[in-house]
């Protein structure tokens, strides 16, 4: 390809919004036919090609995809492409083709009749057939794509934001003072020593008690609920912790629990969930939470 041909092609591409830059891979020289900041950052020189440019063997055109004609091939508008000039091509290669003084990115295909086609990957664009009176010229093969601006689906973003808003509405900074208040509230329904285990797990889950600090937990309960009829024992809390129940309480299932009795499992999970409710909410919902907990434990015991 001659110097004049390259200059004509690159100048027209610039007018059509490709922001092209010609690069000599061997020498590292580059010539910008773009006025974008990206071209300046890449150190591209002025658009003045040397006389011997047509004989160089390692030329690449860097260009920005100006349309969505190849969207089904995962090439989006704005993607930065590298086109190896005068490269050998075969069927299904993605190429840059010159047609009616315009440049296009298309898939090259040679059919069973020997006819050469240039195919867009978007049904809104028209395929080009190479015939005698209408002969597109292949400028090079696309061998690299770089995406500067990634996009995701609007609906996915909107859905995720709604979930985040809900979490923000429910979230609160849980202090140790509030944890003390929650312990004093829930201790009124705890009448069995083992029922303290899900309370321990709730505090660990909310980072209000260190993992495996069984002694510290039991001492805290004895200090903050000294009149409870069934104070916890560190040995028992540890035994139950070792058996299982290390997942978040919301994910506890009878199938994965170490308990074979559904009644006992239901007690554990209900106590744990209601303790979390008390930790996440204040006095405005305490009465409702404790009433629900008492009713559920009573019904479970009656089964």
C-alpha positions in Angstrom: 0.0 0.0 0.0 1.5 3.4 -1.1 2.0 6.4 1.1 -0.7 8.4 -0.8 -3.2 5.5 -0.4 -2.5 5.3 3.4 -2.9 9.0 3.9 -6.1 9.1 1.9 -7.6 6.2 3.9 -6.6 7.6 7.3 -7.7 11.1 6.5 -11.2 9.8 5.5 -11.3 7.5 8.6 -10.6 10.6 10.8 -13.5 12.4 9.1 -15.8 9.4 9.7 -15.0 9.3 13.5 -12.5 6.4 13.6 -9.8 8.5 15.4 -7.1 6.5 13.6 -3.4 6.2 14.5 -0.9 4.5 12.2 1.9 2.6 14.1 5.1 1.0 12.9 5.6 -1.9 15.3 9.3 -2.3 14.4 10.4 1.2 14.9 7.8 2.3 17.5 6.9 5.4 15.4 3.3 6.5 15.2 1.3 9.1 13.2 -1.9 10.4 14.5 -4.9 11.3 12.3 -6.9 11.9 15.4 -7.4 14.9 17.6 -8.5 13.0 20.7 -6.6 13.2 24.0 -6.0 9.4 23.8 -3.9 9.9 20.7 -1.8 12.6 22.4 -1.3 10.4 25.5 0.0 7.6 23.3 2.7 9.9 21.9 1.4 9.8 18.4 3.2 12.3 16.1 1.8 14.6 13.5 0.0 13.1 10.5 3.0 13.3 8.1 4.0 9.9 6.8 7.5 9.2 5.6 8.2 8.4 2.0 9.1 4.8 2.6 5.9 4.0 4.7 4.4 1.9 1.9 7.3 -0.6 2.0 7.2 -1.2 5.7 6.0 -4.6 6.8 4.8 -4.2 10.3 2.1 -1.5 10.2 -0.9 -1.4 12.5 -3.9 1.0 12.4 -5.3 1.7 15.8 -8.9 2.9 15.5 -12.1 3.4 17.5 -15.2 1.4 16.4 -17.6 4.1 15.3 -20.9 2.1 15.1 -22.6 -1.1 16.3 -22.3 -3.1 13.0 -20.3 -5.9 14.9 -22.2 -5.9 18.2 -23.1 -9.6 17.9 -19.4 -10.4 17.6 -18.9 -8.5 20.9 -17.4 -5.5 19.3 -19.0 -2.4 20.7 -19.1 1.2 19.7 -16.0 2.9 21.2 -13.9 -0.2 21.4 -10.3 0.4 20.4 -9.2 -1.9 17.6 -5.8 -2.8 16.2 -5.8 -3.7 12.5 -2.7 -5.4 11.1 -2.2 -3.8 7.6 -2.0 -6.2 4.6 -2.2 -9.3 6.8 -3.2 -12.7 5.3 -6.9 -13.5 6.0 -9.1 -16.6 6.0 -12.8 -17.2 6.4 -14.4 -15.9 9.6 -11.6 -13.4 10.3 -12.7 -10.0 11.4 -11.2 -7.5 9.0 -11.2 -3.8 8.0 -12.5 -3.4 4.5 -12.6 -0.3 2.3 -15.8 0.0 0.2 -17.1 3.0 -1.7 -14.4 5.2 -0.1 -15.6 4.2 3.4 -14.0 1.9 6.0 -15.9 -0.9 7.7 -15.2 -3.7 10.3 -16.7 -6.9 9.0 -16.3 -10.7 9.1 -14.7 -12.1 5.9 -16.2 -15.3 4.5 -15.6 -17.3 1.3 -18.6 -19.4 0.4 -18.8 -22.8 -1.3 -19.1 -21.1 -4.7 -15.8 -19.2 -4.2 -17.7 -15.9 -3.7 -16.1 -13.6 -1.1 -18.4 -11.9 1.4 -18.0 -9.2 4.0 -20.6 -9.7 6.7 -21.7 -7.3 9.5 -22.8 -9.0 12.8 -25.9 -6.9 13.2 -29.0 -7.6 11.2 -29.6 -3.8 10.7 -26.5 -3.7 8.5 -26.0 -5.1 5.0 -23.5 -7.7 3.8 -21.2 -6.8 1.0 -20.4 -9.3 -1.9 -17.2 -8.9 -3.8 -18.0 -9.0 -7.5 -16.2 -7.5 -10.5 -17.9 -4.1 -10.6 -18.1 -3.8 -6.8 -14.8 -4.9 -5.4 -14.1 -4.1 -1.7 -10.5 -3.8 -0.6 -9.3 -5.5 2.6 -7.0 -3.1 4.5 -6.1 -5.6 7.3 -7.1 -8.1 9.9 -8.3 -7.1 13.4 -6.0 -8.8 15.8 -6.6 -7.0 19.1 -9.6 -5.3 20.9 -9.4 -3.1 23.9 -12.5 -1.8 25.7 -12.1 1.6 27.3 -15.7 1.9 28.5 -17.4 -1.2 29.8 -21.1 -1.1 30.2 -23.6 -3.4 32.0 -27.4 -3.8 31.7 -29.5 -0.9 33.1 -32.0 -3.3 34.7 -29.2 -5.1 36.6 -27.9 -1.8 38.0 -31.3 -0.6 39.0 -32.1 -3.9 40.7 -28.8 -3.9 42.6 -29.3 -0.3 43.7 -32.8 -1.1 45.1 -31.3 -3.9 47.1 -28.5 -1.6 48.4 -31.1 1.0 49.4 -33.0 -1.6 51.4 -29.8 -2.7 53.2 -29.0 0.9 53.9 -32.4 1.5 55.4 -32.1 -1.6 57.7 -28.4 -1.1 58.5 -27.4 0.4 61.8 -24.2 0.6 63.8 -24.7 -1.9 66.6 -22.9 -0.8 69.8 -22.0 -3.0 72.7 -24.5 -1.0 74.8 -27.2 -2.0 72.4 -26.1 -5.6 72.5 -26.4 -5.5 76.3 -29.9 -4.2 75.9 -30.8 -7.0 73.5 -29.4 -9.6 75.8 -31.5 -8.3 78.7 -34.6 -8.4 76.5 -34.2 -11.9 75.1 -33.1 -13.5 78.4 -36.7 -13.3 79.6 -37.8 -16.1 77.2 -34.7 -18.3 77.7 -35.5 -21.1 80.1 -33.1 -23.8 78.9 -29.3 -23.5 79.0 -28.7 -24.7 75.5 -30.9 -21.9 74.2 -28.0 -19.5 74.8 -26.1 -21.0 71.9 -28.0 -19.3 69.1 -27.6 -16.0 71.1 -23.9 -16.6 71.1 -23.9 -17.2 67.3 -25.9 -14.0 66.7 -23.4 -11.9 68.6 -20.5 -13.5 66.7 -22.3 -13.0 63.4 -22.7 -9.2 64.2 -19.1 -9.1 65.4 -20.1 -8.3 69.0 -18.4 -11.4 70.4 -15.1 -12.9 69.3 -15.3 -16.3 67.6 -14.7 -19.2 70.0 -14.6 -16.8 73.1 -17.0 -19.1 75.0 -15.8 -18.0 78.4 -16.2 -14.3 77.6 -19.7 -14.9 76.3 -20.8 -16.8 79.4 -19.3 -14.3 81.8 -21.1 -11.5 79.9 -24.5 -13.3 80.2 -23.9 -13.9 83.9 -23.0 -10.3 84.4 -25.9 -8.8 82.3 -28.6 -11.3 83.1 -27.7 -12.7 86.6 -31.2 -13.6 87.5 -31.8 -15.8 84.5 -33.0 -19.3 85.5 -30.7 -21.1 83.0 -27.4 -19.4 82.7 -25.0 -20.7 80.0 -22.0 -22.9 80.5 -18.9 -22.4 78.3 -18.3 -26.2 77.9 -21.8 -26.6 76.5 -21.6 -23.6 74.2 -18.3 -24.8 72.8 -19.6 -28.4 72.3 -22.5 -27.1 70.2 -20.3 -24.7 68.3 -17.9 -27.5 67.4 -20.8 -29.7 66.1 -21.8 -27.1 63.4 -23.9 -24.0 62.9 -21.0 -21.9 61.7 -23.0 -20.5 58.7 -25.0 -17.2 59.1 -28.2 -17.9 61.0 -30.4 -17.0 58.0 -28.8 -20.0 56.1 -29.3 -22.6 58.8 -31.2 -25.6 57.5 -32.3 -28.8 59.2 -30.5 -30.8 56.5 -27.1 -29.3 57.3 -27.5 -28.9 61.0 -26.1 -31.4 63.6 -29.5 -31.7 65.2 -31.8 -34.6 64.3 -34.8 -33.2 66.1 -36.8 -30.7 64.0 -38.2 -29.1 67.2 -34.8 -28.4 68.6 -33.6 -27.0 65.3 -36.6 -24.7 65.0 -35.9 -23.4 68.5 -32.3 -22.6 67.7 -33.0 -20.8 64.4 -36.0 -18.9 65.8 -33.9 -17.7 68.8 -31.0 -16.7 66.6 -33.2 -14.8 64.1 -35.1 -12.9 66.8 -31.8 -12.0 68.5 -30.6 -10.5 65.3 -33.9 -8.6 65.0 -33.3 -7.1 68.5 -29.7 -6.2 67.5 -30.8 -4.5 64.3 -33.9 -2.7 65.7 -34.5 -0.6 68.8 -37.2 -0.5 71.5 -39.9 0.4 69.0 -40.1 -3.2 67.9 -38.8 -5.1 71.0 -42.3 -6.0 72.2 -43.4 -7.3 68.8 -40.2 -9.4 68.4 -40.4 -11.0 71.9 -44.1 -11.8 71.5 -43.5 -13.4 68.2 -40.6 -15.4 69.7 -42.6 -16.6 72.7 -45.5 -17.6 70.5 -43.3 -19.6 68.1 -41.4 -21.4 70.9 -44.7 -22.3 72.5 -46.3 -23.7 69.3 -43.1 -25.6 68.6 -43.2 -27.2 72.0 -46.9 -28.2 71.5 -46.2 -30.1 68.3 
